Amino acid sequence: MDCRVFLPLSLCFLSLFPNFSHSATETQSSVLRLTTGASSAPFDPTRVTQISWHPRAFIYRGFLTHEECDHLINLAKDKLELSMVADNESGKSVMSEVRTSTGMFLSKAQDDIVAGIEARIAAWTFLPVENGEAMQVLRYELGQKYEPHFDYFHDKVNLELGGHRIATVLMYLSDVKRGGETVFPDSEAKESQPKDDNWSDCAKMGYAVKPNEGDALLFFSLHTNATPDPLSLHGSCPVIEGEKWSATKWIHVRSFEEKEENPENGDCVDRNVNCPQWAAAGECEGNPIYMVGTEDAAGFCRKSCKVCSSK
C-alpha cells in the first residue's frame, strides 16, 4: 500500500522509519527546538519507539515536561464537564455510560505553551497544525474509564469538517498508581506483551500502555490507503488507585479550521501550494483520495487534477 495517501511524501517518513537508533552526538544534533523556555521540551525523534504495526502505534517517552503537564492541568481543572461521545447516526455529542471521565477543550494556540505542544505534535506526526482539533484535557477518577471505541467516524456529519480522524496523540499528564492503562484489544502485539500483577485485568485483554507523566502515545485510525483500521480499537481502563490526567489531540486528513466548499457547487481550487508539482508527478492517479477526494470529501488538488471546472 502506498504510504503517500494522506500527505504525499510526509507520512512515508513515519512508515519507513518507526524506530531510531543514534549515538549521543547524533541524538543531540537531531533535536529540533520548536519552543523556547526552560519548561518547553524539544522535539527529539530518538525518543520514539514503535510498539505496534497493526495498528500503527508509537510511544514517545518524555514528550512533555513536568511543567507542561502541570500547565495543561491548571488550565483545565476548574472547567471540567462530563465527557461526551459522538452518536453514530446523528454525529451529535451525547452522554454515554461507555465514557465516564470529565474534560474540557482548550483553544488552539491558547498560549505559548499550548502552541509549542501543538507544533511538536505536527513535527512528530508530519500532519499540519490546522488538521488538528483543539486539545482536550481529561480527568479520570476512581473507577472512571472509556470503553473500547474507534476514533474514526461512522456518520457523515462529522466527516464534513476535516474528514476522518487519521491519528490520535494521547499525552499522559500524570502517573497513575494502578489502572488507567490505554488498551488495544485487537493489536497484533497483545500476545507478545508480558504482564504481571502490576497490570489491571482490563489491560490484560490486549496490548496496553501505562500512563506515565510526560509520555505520549500516537496511533493511526486509518490504514495508509485511507480506509478505517478496525485494529485501532482502543479504550481507557478504569482507574483502580489514584487519578489520571491526560490530553488528547485528534488529527484529521484535512484542515479542521473551516468547512470545505462543495466542488459540485463550482468550487475548483488547490488547497496546497504543491498541488501543481504533485499533479505533474502523477499523484492524481497515484494518490486519488488525497488529490481528488471521495464522494464524502473533496480532495486537496482538484484544480491541478482537472476534475472540476472553475468559474
C-alpha positions in Angstrom: 0.0 0.0 0.0 1.2 3.5 -0.8 2.2 5.5 2.2 1.6 8.8 0.4 -2.2 8.6 0.5 -2.8 11.3 3.1 0.0 13.8 2.7 2.3 13.0 -0.3 5.7 12.0 0.9 5.2 13.3 4.5 3.7 10.2 6.2 6.2 8.0 4.4 8.9 9.0 6.8 6.9 7.7 9.8 6.1 4.5 8.0 9.7 3.8 6.8 11.5 4.9 10.0 9.4 3.9 13.0 12.4 3.4 15.2 15.5 5.4 15.7 19.0 4.4 16.9 21.6 7.1 17.1 24.7 7.8 19.1 24.7 10.5 21.7 26.2 13.0 19.3 23.7 12.2 16.6 20.9 12.4 19.1 21.9 15.9 20.2 22.1 17.2 16.6 18.7 15.7 15.7 16.8 17.5 18.3 14.5 20.3 17.0 13.9 23.1 19.4 10.4 24.2 18.3 9.6 26.1 21.6 11.6 28.3 23.9 12.0 28.5 27.6 13.2 26.1 30.3 9.8 24.5 30.7 9.5 23.5 27.0 10.5 20.1 25.7 12.4 19.9 22.4 11.2 17.6 19.7 13.5 14.6 19.8 12.6 11.7 17.4 15.1 9.4 19.0 12.7 9.0 21.9 10.1 7.4 19.7 9.5 3.7 19.8 7.2 1.7 17.6 5.0 -0.5 19.8 2.7 -2.0 17.1 2.4 -2.0 13.4 -1.2 -3.4 13.3 -2.5 -0.9 14.3 0.3 1.6 13.8 1.2 2.9 17.2 4.2 4.7 18.7 5.3 5.8 22.2 7.3 9.0 22.8 9.0 9.0 26.2 9.2 12.4 27.8 7.2 14.2 25.1 6.0 16.8 27.7 7.9 18.3 30.6 6.6 18.3 34.2 5.9 22.0 33.9 3.9 21.5 30.6 1.8 18.7 32.2 1.0 20.9 35.2 0.2 23.8 33.0 -2.4 21.9 31.0 -3.9 20.5 34.2 -4.2 24.0 35.7 -5.8 25.3 32.5 -8.5 22.7 32.7 -9.1 21.7 36.3 -11.8 24.4 37.1 -13.6 23.9 33.8 -14.3 20.2 33.6 -17.6 18.8 32.4 -18.9 15.3 31.8 -17.2 13.8 28.7 -19.4 13.1 25.7 -19.3 10.7 22.7 -20.3 11.1 19.1 -23.6 9.5 18.2 -23.1 7.0 15.3 -26.2 8.1 13.5 -26.6 11.9 14.0 -23.0 12.7 14.8 -24.1 14.8 17.8 -22.2 14.8 21.1 -24.2 12.7 23.6 -23.7 11.4 27.1 -22.9 7.7 27.4 -22.0 5.2 30.1 -19.2 4.0 27.9 -17.2 7.2 28.8 -17.3 8.4 32.4 -14.4 10.9 32.6 -14.7 14.6 32.8 -12.9 17.0 30.5 -12.8 20.3 28.6 -11.4 21.6 25.3 -8.6 24.2 25.2 -8.4 26.8 22.4 -5.9 26.2 19.7 -2.7 28.1 20.4 -4.4 29.2 23.6 -1.0 30.4 24.9 2.7 29.9 24.1 2.9 26.6 25.9 -0.1 25.1 24.2 1.1 26.4 20.8 4.5 24.9 21.4 3.0 21.5 22.2 0.8 21.7 19.0 3.9 22.5 17.0 5.8 19.4 18.3 2.8 17.2 17.6 2.8 18.5 14.0 6.5 17.8 13.7 6.2 14.3 15.1 3.2 13.2 13.1 4.0 15.1 9.8 0.4 16.3 9.9 -0.3 20.1 9.7 -1.3 22.0 12.8 -4.5 23.1 11.0 -5.6 19.5 10.7 -5.8 19.1 14.4 -8.8 19.6 16.7 -8.4 21.7 19.8 -6.7 19.8 22.6 -9.0 18.1 25.1 -7.8 17.7 28.7 -9.4 14.8 30.6 -9.5 13.6 34.2 -10.3 10.0 35.2 -11.1 9.4 38.9 -11.6 6.1 40.7 -13.5 3.7 38.5 -13.8 6.0 35.6 -13.0 4.7 32.1 -13.7 4.8 28.4 -14.7 1.5 26.9 -13.0 0.3 23.6 -14.0 2.5 20.7 -12.8 3.9 17.4 -11.6 7.4 16.7 -12.7 7.4 13.1 -16.3 8.3 12.4 -19.4 6.3 11.5 -21.5 9.3 10.5 -21.3 11.8 7.6 -21.9 14.8 9.8 -18.5 14.7 11.4 -16.8 13.9 8.1 -17.9 17.3 6.7 -15.2 19.2 8.6 -11.8 17.7 8.2 -12.8 14.2 7.1 -11.9 11.2 9.2 -9.6 11.4 12.1 -6.4 9.9 10.8 -4.3 10.0 14.0 -4.6 10.5 17.7 -1.9 11.8 20.1 -2.7 10.9 23.7 -0.5 12.7 26.2 -0.3 11.5 29.8 -0.2 14.4 32.3 0.1 12.3 35.5 1.2 9.0 36.7 -1.5 6.6 37.9 -0.9 4.3 40.9 -2.9 1.5 39.4 -5.1 1.0 36.4 -5.9 3.7 33.8 -3.9 2.0 31.0 -4.7 2.6 27.3 -5.5 -0.8 25.8 -5.7 -2.1 22.3 -7.8 -5.2 22.5 -7.1 -6.4 18.9 -3.4 -5.3 18.5 -1.2 -7.9 16.9 1.3 -7.3 19.7 -1.1 -8.3 22.5 0.1 -11.9 22.8 3.7 -10.9 23.0 3.4 -8.4 25.8 4.2 -10.0 29.2 2.0 -8.8 32.1 2.3 -9.3 35.8 0.1 -8.3 38.7 1.1 -4.6 38.2 -1.3 -4.5 35.2 -5.1 -4.3 35.6 -7.4 -7.1 34.4 -8.6 -4.7 31.7 -5.0 -4.1 30.4 -4.5 -7.9 30.2 -7.2 -8.0 27.5 -4.9 -6.6 24.8 -1.7 -4.6 24.2 -1.6 -1.9 26.9 0.3 1.3 27.6 0.7 2.5 31.2 0.1 6.2 31.8 3.4 7.8 32.8 3.6 11.5 33.2 5.1 13.2 30.1 4.8 10.3 27.8 2.7 10.5 24.6 1.1 7.7 22.5 0.5 8.2 18.8 -1.7 5.8 16.9 -3.3 5.8 13.5 -7.0 5.1 13.0 -6.8 4.7 9.2 -4.7 2.5 7.0 -2.2 4.1 4.6 -4.8 3.5 1.8 -7.2 5.8 3.7 -9.6 3.1 4.9 -10.5 2.7 8.6 -8.3 0.3 10.6 -10.5 -1.8 12.8 -7.4 -2.9 14.8 -7.2 0.7 16.1 -10.0 -0.2 18.6 -8.8 1.2 21.9 -10.0 2.1 25.4 -9.0 3.6 28.7 -9.0 1.1 31.5 -10.7 2.0 34.8 -8.6 3.8 37.4 -8.1 1.5 40.3 -6.0 3.7 42.5 -5.2 7.4 42.2 -6.4 9.6 39.3 -5.4 10.0 35.7 -5.0 13.2 33.8 -4.4 13.2 30.0 -4.6 15.4 27.0 -5.9 14.2 23.6 -5.1 15.7 20.2 -7.2 14.3 17.3 -5.9 15.0 13.8 -7.9 14.8 10.6 -7.0 14.1 7.0 -7.9 17.7 6.0 -7.9 21.1 7.7 -10.2 21.2 10.7 -10.4 25.0 10.7 -13.1 25.6 8.2 -15.6 23.6 6.1 -14.5 22.7 2.6 -16.6 24.1 -0.2 -18.6 21.7 -2.2 -16.8 21.2 -5.5 -20.1 20.4 -7.2 -21.2 24.0 -6.5 -18.4 25.3 -8.6 -15.5 25.2 -6.2 -12.4 24.2 -8.1 -9.3 25.0 -6.1 -6.0 23.7 -4.9 -5.6 23.6 -1.1 -1.9 23.1 -1.1 0.8 25.2 -2.9 2.5 22.0 -4.1 -0.5 20.6 -6.0 0.8 21.5 -9.5 4.0 19.8 -8.9 2.3 16.7 -7.3 -0.1 16.5 -10.3 2.8 16.8 -12.8 4.5 13.9 -10.9 1.4 11.7 -11.3 0.0 12.0 -7.8 -3.6 12.5 -9.2 -3.6 8.9 -10.3 -1.2 7.6 -7.7 -3.0 9.2 -4.7 -6.5 9.9 -5.8 -8.0 10.0 -2.3 -5.8 12.9 -1.2 -5.5 14.7 -4.5 -9.1 14.3 -5.9 -11.2 13.2 -3.0 -14.1 10.8 -2.5 -17.9 11.1 -2.5 -17.8 12.3 1.1 -14.9 14.6 1.0 -13.2 16.9 -1.6 -9.5 16.3 -2.3 -6.8 18.9 -1.9 -5.7 19.3 -5.5 -8.9 19.1 -7.6 -7.9 22.1 -9.8 -4.5 20.7 -10.7 -6.0 17.3 -11.3 -8.5 18.9 -13.7 -11.6 17.1 -12.2 -13.8 20.2 -11.9 -14.4 23.4 -13.8 -13.5 26.7 -12.3 -15.9 29.6 -12.7 
